[in-house]
Every structure is written in C-alpha cells, then in structure tokens.
C-alpha cells in the first residue's frame, strides 16, 4: 500500500506508491498540513483503485514525470507483477517468522487454520494472482456447511479469525513483492452479542452445596473470583498470597502447557473474600504439597474437558438446571459484583479488563433483573418530591 510522506528538506508532501513492481515517488508543492494530507490520501486511494482495475494512466496524474514517459511507451510489456511464490510456500515462511512473537496456543491455532482452510483453498496459487473475488468466494464457502462438509456452518466469529490470517498473509506478501493487496475493502462479519447466561445466587448456592466434595473448593473459587478456566486450572500455590489476601494471576494453562496470560491486562491481583479464603485453606490441606492449587491425585493440573464432561454437566442435569458452559461462572461473578454495587472500575480490574467498556456492554443489562434498579428508584424519587 502507498503512503503520503513528507520531504524533510522542504517540508512538502509527496506520493510514495508502487506501480508495475516499481517504487514511484512523486513530489508536490503542498506543505505538510492535516488538510493537505487528507486531500492527497483521497487521490492516492483513487490511484491505487485504478492500478488494481488496470486502468491507471500515470501521465494523467503526473504529467511531465519521467516515470510517466517510461510507463506509456507503446512497446513496453504490460506486466504488473513479476513471479511470486505460491501461497503455501509464503504462508509457511510467514508462519515461521511470526512464531517467536505468539503464544504457543495461538501459533497452533493459526497453523491449524492454514492446514485445514487456507492451504487447501489457495496453496497452489501465486500470492500475487489471488484476487479479491477469490477471497470473498472463500469466505462465503466457510459459511456453507455443504461445501465444508460440516453439519453446521462456521460461526461469524470463527470465520473472522480465519480471515484475519488471510488478511495478514496477503498484506505482508503485497508489501514484500510490490503488488496491491486484494484484501482492501473487505470488512469483518458482524458478530452477535455474547451469549451471557449467568447463574443466580440461589443457583450458585445449589451448585456449591451439591457438587462432588472434591470439587466444592474449585467451584467456590470459580464462582467468586471470575477467573478464566485456564487461569484457575493453572493456578499455583506460589501465586496465592494468604497474608495480603490476593490471588496473583500471572499464568494460564492451555493444552496442558503453562503460558503467559491472555494479554497484559489479564495480569492482575484478585482480592480474596472470606468464602474464597476458606475454600483455599481447605484446599491447601488436600493439595498443599502439590505445585497446583487444583490438581489430580498425581499432582498434575486438571484437564478442563474431563472436569466439564464428568463433573459439571452431570451436576447441572442432576439439579435440573439449563446446560451452560463452565465459563458462565465468570459471567456470574461479574453480574453478582455489579448487583452488589461494587465500583465498576474495581470490577474491571478484578476481571482483567483494561477498561469498563466491556463490562457495561456485556453485563450491565443483567443488573436490573438482579437488583430491581430498573427505573423504579427514580420513579420513587419523583413521587416523594412531586
């Protein structure tokens, strides 16, 4: 993609873009101001669109430019891009280069995306020959269960993750080999609002009172700390501070391997309440000699799939409760904190959110149903005074 840059010697703006695998820089007499930048950026967008469509006339934009004379020679071969590597070759090279900056779990997710979706679709095509139509057709096929030989179509969220890999690979290839990326103008699919189904306090009490004795402490901590599955399953005793009453979230466990948390914001200190403190003290009597707070008999961390299938879902069926993912324990924590009137900024920090935006967007609609603060408080105020 081209850019509008400024020449240090004069302070004037100039175009910097690629055409027919050549770098083109065309000067202007416009000083570097926001208004001038915006004006030139609009012109550059039009230029790149015409290059993509194959109707760009260099001389029409830059008359008298020596590059224009070279491009308009009648006997010049109209070859816009030289040979480029096959998609599979470049994608695997790119994957190897990116591995060092990703978590292992993310690397394996992207590799799986390449193996299962991208290489079968684009593997034997030169990266410069892949068109926007090819990409849109591929995205459409992801949502078609018949084409993908699946019972259900992929969700919009999953499709967007797959397309993110396409975008990153094509943009990087375009930058390295000097062609205009075909991914321009392709927007992400709309994702429905998160399906948040928190438990009520009565349901939480029912679950804790009836769960297997060896998992009572585990679910008590889950329900009243808001920890993610990987965070609580990977929690080690060295991160439990009984003196300061804090759980230090520093690691997570994914596919049996300890990794850095989801992001920097997830690194946080969760305050331990009395009920959580009692649960942790009871758990220490059982696994205090182990590295992990919640572990198997041989000291290994819990396998969340086994716990979900053998403990969680059977318990919900036994209690007659609607089937919900264990992650709903985290949503439950947030709604209970909000319902109790805790400061939203404090809640966001406890949850590992960098701002309160997600907190209000995802959870706030449940607060009126829990606290009955649904406008009646304001109505009562008006009745008292008017």
Residue pairs with C-beta under 8 A, 6 or more apart in sequence:
1 17
1 48
1 171
1 174
1 175
1 180
1 181
1 184
2 15
2 16
2 17
2 18
2 44
2 47
2 48
3 16
3 17
3 44
4 13
4 14
4 15
4 16
4 37
4 40
4 41
4 44
5 13
5 14
5 16
6 12
6 13
6 14
6 32
7 13
7 14
7 27
11 31
11 32
12 27
12 28
12 29
12 30
12 31
12 32
13 28
13 30
13 31
13 32
13 36
13 37
13 40
14 25
14 26
14 27
14 28
15 24
15 25
15 26
15 28
15 40
15 43
15 44
15 47
16 23
16 24
16 25
17 23
17 24
17 44
17 47
17 48
17 51
18 24
18 178
18 179
18 180
19 51
19 56
19 58
19 67
19 71
19 80
20 71
20 79
20 80
20 81
21 80
21 81
21 82
21 177
21 178
21 179
22 67
22 178
23 178
24 67
26 61
26 62
26 65
26 67
28 40
30 36
30 39
30 40
43 61
47 56
47 61
48 180
48 184
50 56
50 57
51 80
51 180
52 180
52 182
52 184
54 80
58 65
58 67
58 68
58 71
58 72
59 65
59 68
59 69
59 71
59 72
62 68
70 76
80 179
81 128
81 177
81 178
81 179
82 177
83 126
84 90
84 126
84 127
84 128
84 129
84 173
84 177
84 179
85 93
85 126
85 127
86 123
86 124
86 125
86 126
86 127
87 118
87 119
87 122
87 123
87 124
87 125
87 126
87 127
87 130
87 169
88 119
88 122
88 123
88 124
90 127
90 169
90 173
91 114
91 118
91 119
91 123
91 169
92 114
94 168
94 169
94 172
94 173
95 107
95 110
95 111
95 114
98 107
98 110
99 107
102 110
103 254
103 259
103 260
104 254
104 255
104 257
104 259
105 254
105 255
105 257
105 259
108 255
109 161
110 165
113 161
113 162
113 165
114 165
117 142
117 162
118 162
118 165
118 166
118 169
121 138
121 141
122 130
122 134
122 138
125 134
127 169
127 170
127 173
127 174
127 177
128 173
128 177
128 179
130 170
130 182
131 182
132 182
132 183
132 184
132 185
132 186
134 182
135 163
135 166
135 170
135 182
135 183
135 186
136 186
138 166
139 159
139 163
139 186
141 147
141 148
142 148
142 153
142 154
142 158
142 159
142 162
143 153
143 154
143 159
144 153
145 151
145 152
145 153
148 154
154 162
156 189
156 190
156 191
156 192
157 191
159 189
160 188
160 189
160 191
163 186
163 188
166 183
167 183
167 186
170 181
170 182
170 183
171 181
171 183
173 179
173 181
174 180
174 181
175 181
193 362
194 362
196 328
196 331
196 362
196 363
196 366
197 322
197 324
197 328
197 331
198 328
198 331
198 332
198 334
198 335
198 336
198 363
198 366
199 207
199 223
199 321
199 324
199 328
199 329
199 332
200 370
201 336
203 321
204 223
204 332
204 336
206 319
206 321
207 219
207 223
207 315
207 316
207 319
207 321
208 216
208 219
208 220
208 223
210 315
210 318
210 319
211 219
211 311
211 315
212 311
212 315
214 286
215 307
215 311
216 279
217 279
217 280
217 282
217 283
217 286
217 294
218 232
218 283
218 294
218 302
219 329
220 275
220 276
220 279
221 227
221 232
221 276
221 279
221 280
221 283
221 293
221 294
222 232
222 326
222 329
222 330
223 329
223 332
223 333
224 273
224 275
224 276
224 333
225 232
225 247
225 270
225 272
225 276
225 333
225 350
226 270
226 329
226 330
226 333
226 334
226 337
226 350
226 351
227 235
227 247
227 249
227 270
227 330
228 252
228 262
228 266
228 327
228 330
228 352
229 304
229 326
229 327
230 252
230 253
230 254
230 304
231 249
231 251
231 252
231 261
231 266
232 293
232 294
233 253
233 292
233 294
233 301
233 302
233 304
234 251
234 252
234 253
234 258
234 292
234 301
235 247
235 249
235 292
235 293
235 294
236 251
236 291
236 292
236 293
237 284
237 287
237 288
237 290
237 291
237 292
237 293
238 291
239 247
239 248
239 249
239 250
239 251
240 246
240 247
240 248
240 280
240 293
241 247
241 248
242 277
242 280
242 281
245 271
245 272
245 277
246 269
246 270
246 271
246 272
247 269
247 270
247 272
247 276
248 269
249 261
249 266
249 267
249 268
249 269
249 270
249 352
250 261
250 267
251 258
251 259
251 260
251 261
252 258
252 259
252 260
252 261
252 262
252 266
253 259
253 301
256 301
256 303
261 267
261 352
262 352
265 352
265 353
265 354
266 352
267 352
268 349
268 350
268 352
270 350
271 350
272 280
280 293
283 293
283 294
287 293
287 294
287 295
287 299
290 299
291 299
292 299
292 300
292 301
292 302
294 301
294 302
295 301
295 302
296 302
304 326
307 326
308 325
308 326
312 326
313 323
316 322
316 323
316 324
317 323
330 351
331 362
331 363
333 351
334 347
334 351
334 359
334 362
334 363
335 363
335 366
335 367
335 370
336 370
337 347
337 350
338 344
338 347
338 359
338 363
338 364
338 366
338 367
338 370
339 366
339 367
339 370
339 371
341 371
344 356
344 359
344 360
345 356
347 356
347 359
348 354
348 355
348 356
348 358
348 359
351 359
353 359
367 373
368 374
368 375
